[in-house]
Amino acid sequence: MRTVSLAFGMVLALSGCHRPAPAPFASGASAPPAPAPAAEAIVRDPPDAGAQASVSGFPGHRHDIDGELIHFNATRGKLGGFLYKPKGPGPFPAVLYNHGSERLPGNKFGQALFFVKHGFVLFVPHRLGHGQSPGEYIVDARDSVPPAARDTKLVESLVDQVQDVDDATAYLKSLSFVDARALAMVGCSFGGIETVLATKRELGVRAAVAFATAAQTWGGNAPLRQALKDAARSAKAPLLFLQAENDFDVRPSLELASEMEASGRPHAMKIFPPKGSTPEEGHSFCMGGMDPPWGDEVLAFFAKNGVTGAVPATR
């Protein structure tokens, strides 16, 4: 396995696209009518500056964080990603972070600022066709078929990417400084979709958090709604659904939580107050940092399910 040091920028790209969608509604309100299917609802995000970083240093050391770009062999091909750890030998609990639909997801250093500070290893694998993992980009794959087939093609590609998540989880658990008995998974937007779909598998994940799951695709993609509801009803790990009230659409969190409630699966759900004033700002609620608004909620959910952060060693 080849590893290199990386100079990480502080940019955290937003998952998904930037097209207006149905106005969100608060928990307990009736759902607005589903919009007409929008085959072109996903657009290519601007590049994340962090994905273009040089390999001449690592500013993360200013925050007492060790990080590296790694590559590992997986079922569908060689995958890359960004791995961060607290100081000390471990073993540490770990979080696998599933990025969104970005072609260049970057390093998600903002997530590291939060999770590593709280004693977690953080692994941000890039799924096939994104960033550090060569292959066909998921939006290009969707666009390669006629418009009438694109919803189904997108779901097929998302399901295929679950294998990348599976392999990345196995890689993370194999690391000597990771406590494989204390593993959590987090994802945002398309990464939230991957997180929910991945819980159908026995991956050894004790807690999963899905931010902004399908917020831009829920109303227009019936096959995706069905796939996510099926996964929620059979989830092998407790799931926490989180969104800001002004995200593009909060129905995914409400309806998936309802599916889990009906099937007796452990879960929680919270719709936070608006972030900013636009759906784009609401969709970026998952962004990390030293003290994100969702931090206490996530840590409490982890702890409830047996994933408790270690105390990082000092230099």
C-alpha positions in Angstrom: 0.0 0.0 0.0 1.4 3.4 -1.0 1.0 6.3 1.4 2.0 9.9 1.0 1.7 12.9 3.2 -0.8 15.5 2.0 -1.2 19.3 2.4 -4.9 19.6 3.2 -6.8 22.7 2.5 -9.7 23.8 4.6 -12.3 23.5 1.9 -15.2 21.2 2.5 -17.2 20.8 -0.7 -21.0 20.5 -0.5 -22.5 17.2 -1.4 -25.0 17.0 -4.2 -26.1 19.7 -6.6 -27.3 23.3 -6.4 -30.7 23.2 -8.0 -33.8 24.5 -6.2 -36.2 21.8 -5.0 -39.4 21.6 -3.0 -39.7 23.7 0.1 -39.0 21.7 3.2 -41.4 21.3 6.0 -41.1 20.8 9.7 -41.6 17.5 11.5 -45.3 16.8 12.0 -46.4 18.9 9.0 -48.1 17.2 6.0 -45.9 16.4 3.1 -46.1 18.7 0.0 -47.0 17.0 -3.3 -44.1 15.2 -4.9 -42.5 17.1 -7.7 -42.4 15.8 -11.2 -39.3 13.5 -11.9 -36.2 15.6 -12.6 -33.8 13.5 -14.5 -31.3 16.3 -14.6 -31.5 17.1 -10.9 -27.8 16.2 -10.2 -25.1 18.5 -11.6 -21.4 18.4 -11.3 -20.0 20.2 -8.3 -17.2 22.7 -8.5 -13.9 21.0 -7.6 -12.9 20.9 -4.0 -9.6 22.7 -3.6 -8.6 20.1 -1.0 -8.6 17.4 -3.7 -6.1 19.4 -5.7 -3.7 19.8 -2.7 0.0 19.3 -3.1 2.0 16.7 -1.2 4.5 19.1 0.3 3.3 19.2 3.9 0.3 18.8 6.2 -1.3 21.9 7.8 -3.4 19.5 9.9 -0.5 19.3 12.2 -1.5 22.8 13.4 -4.5 21.0 14.9 -2.5 18.0 16.3 -3.9 15.7 13.6 -2.1 13.1 11.7 -3.4 12.5 8.1 -2.4 10.8 4.9 -3.6 9.9 1.5 -3.9 6.1 1.2 -4.8 3.6 -1.6 -6.1 0.1 -1.1 -7.2 -2.8 -3.2 -10.9 -3.3 -3.4 -13.4 -5.5 -5.1 -14.1 -3.1 -8.0 -10.6 -1.7 -8.3 -8.0 0.3 -6.5 -9.6 3.0 -4.2 -8.1 6.0 -2.6 -9.0 8.1 0.4 -7.9 10.2 3.3 -7.1 8.8 6.7 -6.8 10.8 9.9 -5.9 9.6 13.4 -5.4 11.1 16.9 -1.9 11.0 18.5 -0.9 7.8 20.2 -0.9 4.1 19.3 -4.6 3.4 19.9 -6.6 1.4 19.4 -9.1 4.2 18.7 -12.8 4.1 17.8 -13.3 5.0 14.2 -15.7 6.8 11.8 -16.0 6.0 8.1 -17.3 9.1 6.3 -19.2 8.7 3.0 -18.9 11.8 0.8 -21.6 13.1 -1.5 -22.0 13.2 -5.3 -18.9 15.4 -5.9 -16.6 14.3 -8.7 -13.8 15.5 -6.5 -14.8 15.0 -2.9 -11.5 16.2 -1.4 -10.2 15.5 2.0 -13.1 16.5 4.2 -10.7 18.1 6.7 -13.5 19.8 8.5 -14.8 16.4 9.5 -11.4 15.5 10.9 -11.3 18.7 13.0 -14.4 17.4 14.8 -13.9 13.7 15.0 -10.2 13.5 15.7 -10.6 16.1 18.4 -13.0 13.7 20.1 -10.6 10.7 19.8 -11.8 9.0 16.6 -9.9 7.8 13.6 -11.6 9.2 10.5 -11.5 7.5 7.1 -12.8 9.3 4.0 -12.7 6.7 1.2 -13.5 7.9 -2.3 -15.9 5.6 -4.1 -15.1 4.4 -7.6 -15.2 7.2 -10.1 -14.7 10.0 -7.5 -11.6 11.9 -6.7 -8.7 9.6 -5.8 -10.5 6.4 -7.1 -10.4 6.1 -10.9 -13.4 4.9 -12.8 -16.7 6.1 -14.3 -18.2 9.0 -12.4 -21.6 8.2 -11.1 -23.3 11.2 -12.8 -21.6 10.3 -16.2 -22.9 6.8 -15.8 -26.4 8.0 -15.2 -26.2 10.4 -18.2 -25.0 7.6 -20.4 -28.5 6.1 -20.7 -31.7 7.5 -22.1 -33.6 9.9 -19.8 -36.4 7.5 -19.1 -33.8 5.0 -17.7 -31.8 7.4 -15.6 -33.5 7.1 -12.3 -33.0 3.3 -12.3 -29.5 3.6 -13.6 -28.6 6.0 -10.7 -30.0 3.6 -8.1 -28.0 0.7 -9.7 -24.9 2.8 -9.5 -25.5 3.8 -5.9 -26.1 0.1 -5.0 -22.9 -0.8 -6.8 -21.0 1.7 -4.7 -22.1 0.0 -1.5 -19.4 -2.5 -2.3 -16.8 0.3 -2.2 -18.2 1.2 1.3 -18.0 -2.4 2.3 -14.4 -2.8 1.2 -13.4 0.5 2.8 -15.0 -0.6 6.1 -13.0 -3.8 6.0 -9.8 -1.9 5.3 -10.5 0.5 8.2 -11.2 -2.4 10.6 -7.9 -4.1 9.6 -5.7 -1.2 10.9 -3.8 -1.9 14.0 -4.7 1.4 15.6 -8.4 1.0 15.1 -10.8 -0.6 17.6 -12.9 -2.7 15.2 -15.5 -3.2 17.9 -16.2 0.6 18.0 -17.0 1.6 14.4 -19.4 4.2 13.2 -20.4 5.4 9.8 -21.5 8.9 8.7 -22.6 10.2 5.3 -24.0 13.3 3.7 -26.3 13.7 0.7 -25.3 10.9 -1.6 -23.1 9.7 1.2 -26.2 9.6 3.4 -27.8 7.4 0.7 -24.7 5.1 0.8 -24.8 5.0 4.6 -28.5 3.9 4.7 -27.9 1.3 1.9 -24.8 0.0 3.6 -26.7 -0.8 6.8 -28.4 -3.7 5.0 -25.1 -5.5 5.3 -23.4 -6.9 8.4 -20.4 -4.6 8.4 -19.8 -4.4 12.1 -21.0 -0.8 12.3 -22.5 0.0 15.7 -24.0 3.4 14.8 -24.7 5.2 11.5 -25.6 8.8 10.8 -27.2 9.9 7.6 -27.2 13.7 6.9 -29.4 15.2 4.2 -30.1 11.7 2.7 -31.5 12.1 -0.9 -32.6 15.6 -0.1 -32.3 16.6 -3.8 -33.5 13.3 -5.4 -36.3 12.0 -3.2 -39.3 13.6 -4.8 -38.3 12.7 -8.4 -36.8 9.2 -8.1 -39.3 6.5 -7.1 -36.8 3.6 -7.4 -34.5 5.4 -5.0 -37.2 6.0 -2.5 -38.1 2.3 -2.6 -34.5 1.2 -2.2 -33.9 3.4 0.8 -37.2 2.4 2.5 -36.3 -1.3 1.9 -32.8 -0.7 3.5 -34.3 1.2 6.4 -36.7 -1.6 7.2 -33.9 -4.1 7.3 -31.0 -2.0 8.7 -28.4 -4.0 10.7 -27.2 -0.9 12.6 -29.0 1.9 14.4 -29.5 5.0 12.2 -29.6 8.7 13.1 -31.2 10.9 10.5 -30.2 14.6 10.6 -31.1 17.6 8.4 -31.5 21.3 8.7 -35.1 22.5 8.3 -34.3 24.5 5.2 -32.6 21.6 3.3 -34.1 21.0 -0.1 -36.4 18.3 1.2 -36.7 16.9 4.7 -39.2 14.1 3.8 -36.4 11.5 3.4 -35.5 11.8 7.1 -39.1 11.8 8.3 -40.2 8.9 6.1 -37.1 6.7 6.6 -37.4 7.2 10.4 -41.1 6.2 10.1 -40.1 3.0 8.2 -37.6 2.1 10.9 -40.2 2.8 13.6 -42.7 0.6 11.9 -40.2 -2.3 11.6 -38.9 -2.0 15.1 -35.4 -0.9 14.1 -33.4 1.3 16.5 -33.1 4.8 15.1 -33.4 8.5 15.9 -34.2 11.6 13.8 -33.8 15.3 14.3 -34.6 18.3 12.1 -32.5 21.2 13.2 -33.4 24.9 12.8 -32.5 26.4 9.4 -28.9 27.0 8.5 -28.6 30.2 6.5 -31.5 31.2 4.3 -31.3 29.0 1.2 -31.7 25.3 0.5 -28.1 25.2 -0.5 -27.0 26.5 2.9 -29.4 24.1 4.6 -27.9 21.2 2.6 -24.5 22.1 3.8 -25.5 21.5 7.4 -23.3 18.4 7.5 -20.1 20.4 7.2 -17.7 19.8 10.0 -15.4 22.0 12.0 -14.3 22.4 15.6 -17.8 22.8 17.0 -20.6 21.9 14.5 -24.2 22.3 15.6 -24.8 18.6 15.2 -21.8 17.5 17.2 -23.5 16.8 20.6 -26.3 14.9 18.9 -23.9 12.7 17.0 -21.6 12.0 19.9 -24.6 11.1 22.1 -25.9 8.7 19.5 -22.5 7.1 19.2 -22.2 6.7 22.9 -25.7 5.2 23.3 -24.7 2.5 20.8 -21.3 1.7 22.2 -19.0 4.0 20.2 -17.2 6.3 22.6 -14.4 8.6 21.6 -10.9 8.0 23.1 -8.9 10.7 24.7 -6.1 11.6 22.2 -2.6 11.5 23.5 -0.6 14.7 23.7 2.7 15.2 22.1 
